[in-house]
Amino acid sequence: MKIAMVGSGYVGLVSGACFADFGHDVVCVDKDAGKIERLQAGVMPIYEPGLAELVAGNVKAGRLSFSTDLASAIDGAQAVFIAVGTPSRRGDGHADLSFVYAVAEEVAANLEGPAVIVTKSTVPVGTGDEVERIIREAGTGTKFAVVSNPEFLREGAAIEDFKRPDRIVVGAEDDWARDVMREVYRPLFLNRAPIVFTSRRSSELIKYAANAFLATKITFINEIADLCEKVGGDVQDVARGIGLDNRIGPKFLHAGPGYGGSCFPKDTLALLKTAEDYDSPLRLVEAVVKVNDSRKRAMGRKVIEALGGQDEARGRKVALLGLTFKPNTDDMRDAPSIAIAQALADVGAKVVAYDPEGMEQAAPLMPEVEMVTGAYKAIEGADAVVLVTEWDAFRALDLSKVRDLAKAPVLVDLRNVYEPEDARAAGLVYTSIGRG
């Protein structure tokens, strides 16, 4: 089957490469000529483990190609995926759908054969209706259907998630479109991946509801962590105790500095805007967004307290280990490190940082932070060491070496990577999350 993937960002590139690996003929399209040239040269626009190798293998096999020419890409394609960005719109938090609608208009102007138009981008309820209207009113004169097929890819594990998904959600309104989508995903049937067919509007809502629920779990355990610190409990024991209940489950119950990234912040805001537009407020999600925003700033204050307060923090050197919102990505969108670094800079602290992949993306967002070439380089002469992102490279630091290199033996572990007794045995003054 020929597939056109319009948009060669995170979702489009990973999805296109995986579809090609299944044996489909895939053309990834992007208006950014520079990006397409780099992709044709084997240079990835994002860091995702295994992606460069997957792309190279399928380009070599002739199943994957890159182009700026949408008309040729959709010529003969049975499925045309829209996988462009839907960032939060300035001012009201609603998803900016201008890129989606622009693609729909261009597809409508160039569609010559029957095709299923698949919205892969995360879009509010009713977007598929508008895409269908745009194409129909263009009078293409050819058979088409508009389908919703949300993605559920975790950054850092996207290829595995695509090839071994928990579920595939398809929102379609007619049997022909469902049949085409079954053929698209047929290679996954060997893995017995459940394919959930719904209405288009239900499919659009599933993506937002899933992300809002996961954001709620994270925010819930973070608030429980704060309570643990007050009452002398251990949030890791609490999380394990409740996570063993199969109605709750253990995932997304890891206390930390708050959620960030490309999905949860913008998707919760977009869901709230949809709820507001339909006069059906989501008070729980409203609270989640508010609590998460305040938590990131609170983590900055936690570090300042570990330094002895605002007056003591002035002029002191703080080493941040990890900047990206999670490991195995270079994504800095809404990363907690941004608020933490700003809070430290505001009280006059000197901030240095190291991240295995994210420093190029972080530098323009953190002009006040000095980027260095390694974890121990950052730690040298530091008055406090702060573990912000739980990269594997930070999971087995030599704690005695940390103590010897640092000017003051203060370790603030915002991911609970280390055991308190181990850190204290190494001579460190140790602070963690939710372990009173």
N, C-alpha and C positions, 0 to 999 in steps of 0.2 A: 504494500500500500504506500502511496505517496502522501507525505504529510508536510505541510508548511507550518513552521513555527515562527510567528511574527513577534519579534522581541527576543533579543539574545542576552538578556540579563540573567539573573540567578535562576529563576524558574524556567525561562525559555531554554537556556543553554543546557541545564541539567536534564530537563524533560526531553529535549531534542536529541541529546546524546544517548539517553537511555532508550528512546524509541528506535533509534538507529541500531543500537546494540541488539534489539529484539529482531532486527531484520527488515524494518521498514526503511523506505527511501525518504530521508528527511532533509529539508532545506531550512536553515535558520536565517531569518531576515531581520535586518536592523537598518534604520536610517543613518546611524552613525558609521560613516565610511571608515573612519579610523579604527573603530572596534572590529569591523568586519575584516579589515586588512590584518589586524593583529591576530584574530582568530584563524585566518587562513595561514598565518605564519606559525600557528601553534602557541600563541601567547594568550593565556586566560585572563579575562577581565576581573575575575574574582578568585579568591583562594577557597577551594573545596577539595578535600582529600580524594585523590583518585580521578578527578575530573579531567586533568590534562591528558592522562594516559587513555581514558575512555574516549575522549574526543579524537586523539591522534589515531587510535586503532580503527575507529569507524570512518574517519576521513580516508585513511589508507585503503580501507576495504571498499570505498566508493559509495557508502551508504549515507554519509553526512557531508553536507556542504554549506557554505555561507554566502550570502548575497545581500545586496542593497536593493535588488529589483523585485518588488513584491509581485508584480504582474507575472513574471516568469516563474516565481516560486509557487504561486497558487495554480498555475496552469496544469491541469491534470490531477491536482491534489484532491483526494476524497475527504480529507479532514484539514481544516485550516484553524490552527490554534492561535488565539490572541493571548499573548503572555507579556504584556507591557506593564509598566509601573502604574500603581494607583496610590500615590502618596497622599498624606493628609493635606487637605486644602487649607491654605492660610486663613485664619480667622474663625472658622467654624468647626474644624476637625473632620468635615465630611471628606470621603474619598474623592480625589480629583480624577474624574473619568474622561478627561479631555483626550488622553492618549488612546483609550479604548475606543472612543467614538471616532477618532481620526482614522484608526485602523479599519473600523467598520465601513467608513465612507470609502476608503481606498479599495478595500476588498469588493465592495459593491460596484465600484467603477470598473473593476477588472475581472470579475467572476464570469466565466464563460461556460463552465460545466457544472453538473450537480456536485454539491459539497456540503458537508456539515461544518458550520462555523462554531468553534468550541471556545468558550470563554474560560481560560485557565487563570487569568488574573483574579485576584480577590476583589470582588465587586459587591456593592450593596444590592439588596433585594429589588428586583425590577429592572436591573441593568440589561439583562438578556432581552426583555421586552423592547427596550429602546434600540438595542443592536438590531433586533429583527425588523423594527419599524424603519430604521435607516436603510437597511438592505432592500426591503420590500419597496419602499418609496423611490429607490433609485431605478426601479424597473429593470432589473437584470434579465428577466425573462427566462431564468434557469432555475431548476429545482434547488432549494437550499433549506436548511433547518439550523436553528440556533440552539446550542446545548451549553449547559453549565457543567464544568468538570473541575472543581476546586483542587488545589494542590495541598498536600499535607507533608511538606518536606522540612526536616529539621536541618538547619545549617550545620555543617560538620558531619552529617550522616545522610545527606540527601540522596546519594546514589543507592544506598541500602534501602532507604525509605521508599524510593521509587520502585525498586525491583522486588521488594518484599513488603508491600504495604499492608497496613491493618485493614484497609478497605479502599475501594475505588467508588467515588460518588459521582453519579451522572444524572443530571437533571435534564430530561428530554420530554417533549410533548407528542412525539409520534414514533411509530414502530420503526420506520426506516432509519431515523437518527440513532435509535437504540442499537439497531443491527450494525451500523457503521462503527459505533463506539465499542461494541463487543469485539469486532474485528481488530480495532486499534489495540485493545488490551488483551486479545486472545493469548499472547505468549505468557501472560501472568496466570492464566487459568491452571497451568501445571502446578503453580504454587498454592492453588486453592484460595487465591485472594478473593474475598467476597466483593462482588460488584453490587452496589446499592443504587437502584434506579428510583428516582423521585421526580416530582415536578421540578421545573426549572427554578421557581422561587424558593422551594424548600432546599434545593441544593445550594443556592446562593447563601441562604441563612445558615446552613450547616457549618460552613467554614468559619463564619463569625462566631457562632455559638460555641464551637469547639475551642477556638482561641480564647474567648472570654472565660470559659470554664477553667482552662488550664492556667490562665492568668490569675483567676480567683484562688486556685489551689496554692499557687506560689505566694500570693499575698496573705492568705490565711496562715500558712506555716510561718511566714515572717512575723506576723503579729503574735502568734503563739511563742515564737522565739523571744520576742520582747518580754512576754509574760514569764517565760522560763527564767530569764535573767533576774527578774524581780523576786521570784519565789524560790529560786534555787533549784529549778529543774534542769533537765538536759533535753534540748529540742530534738536531738538525734534519737534519743530513746523514745520520745513522744511520737516522732514521725514514724519510727519503726512499729511502734505499738498500734498506731491507727492504720498504717499502711498495710499491715497484714490482714486487715479486714477487706475481703475481696470486693465489698461494695465501695471501698474508697481507693485502694491500690496504692503502691509505694511511689509511683512516678510523680514528679513535680512537687515533692514534699521535702525539698532540700532548702533549708533556710539560707539566705544570702542577702546581698545588697539591693535586691529588687530586679524586676525583669526589664529587658530592653530588646533591641534587635529590630528587624524589619517588619515583624508581624504584630506581636502583642500590643505595642503602644498605638499604632495607627488603626489596627482592627477594632480594638475596644472603643476608640474614639468614634470610628465610623459607625459601629453598632449603636452607640449612644445617640448619634445624630439621626440614624434611621428610626430609632425608638421615639425620639423627639418629634420627628416629622409625622409619625403615625399616632402621636398622642398615646404612647404606651411606654411610659418611663421604665428604665431598668435601674432601680435604685442600688441594687447590689453591685452592678458593674460600675456605676458612678463612684461608689465607695472604693472599689478596687483601684480605679484610676487615680483617685485622690491619694489613697494610702501609698501606692507605689511611687508616685511622684515625691511625696514627702520623705519616703524611706531613703531614697538616694541622697538627699541632702543630710538626712540623719546619719548616714554612714560617714560623711565628712566630719560631722560633729563628733562621732565616735573616735575617729583618728585624732582629732584635736584634743579630746579628753585624755587619750592615751599619752599625749605629749605633755599633759599637765595643765591644759586650758589654753585660751586664746593668747594670753600674754606670754606664756612659755613657748607657744608654737611659732611666734614671730622669729624669722631668721633661721629656723631649724630646717634641716634637710629631711625630706620624706621620700622614700623609695616606693613606687607603685610597681608591683609585679602583675602584669596582665592589664590590658586596656580594653580589649574587645568585649562585647557583651556576654560572650561564651567562648569556650575553647574551639579550636579547629575551624576558625573563620577569621576573616579580616574585617568583619562588619562592625562598625562603630556606631551605628544608628541607635540613639537613645541609650548608649552604654552607661552603666552606673559610674564608671570611672570619670566621665566628663563632669558630673556634679561633684564628685569627691575631690577631683583636682581643683575645681573652681573654689570650693569651700576652703581648701588649704591655701590657695593663692590669696583669697580674700583676707586671711588673717596674717599674711606676710610670710608664709612658709615657702621654702624652696623645694620644688617638686621635680624629681627625676623619675624616669619610667623606662621599663623594658617590656615589650610584647613580642612573641615569636613571629607574628604575622601582621599585626595591626598598626605598626608605628607610622607607616606611610599614610594610612587613612586617618590616623589620630592627630598627626602633626598640625594640620590646619584648624582642627577643632580645639586644640590645646596649645596655643602659642606660648603660654606661660610655662609649659613643661619641657624639660630637657630630656630628649630621647637618647638612650645609651645602648651599647651593643650586647649586653648580657645581663643576667640576673645578678650575678655577684658584682659586676661593675656598678649596677644601680645601688647595691647594698653598701658599697664602700663609703664609710664616713657618714652613714645615715643615722639620724636620731630616731627614726621609726621606719620599719619595713611593713608594707601593707600588701597582703595577698588579695588581689581584686578578682582575678580570673583564674580558674583552676586548670590551667594548662598542665599537661603531663610533665612538662619541664620543671614545674614548680612543686611537684608532689613528693619529691625525694631530695629536697635541698639538704645539704650538710648543715644541720642546725648549729653545730659548734663553730663552723666556718662563718655562718651568719653572725653569730655572737662576736667573733673575733674581728670581722670586717666592719661591722657597724660601730658607729661612735657610741650609740646607746643601745642596749639589748632589748629593744621594744619590737615585738612582732604582733601585728594586728591581722588576724586571719579571718577574712570576711567570707570564706567558703568552708570553714571547718575542715580543712585538709589535714591538719596535724592534731595529734592527741595532746591535751593540755599537759599531762605529766611528762611527755617526751620533750616538749618545748621548755618546760621549767627545769627539767633535768639537765638540759643543755645551757642553762643559765639565762634563759630569755624571760622577759616580762611579757606574758602572753595574754592576748585578748581575742576572744572568738565571738561567734553569734549564738545566742540562746543557750549558752552553757554556764549557768550561774555559779 
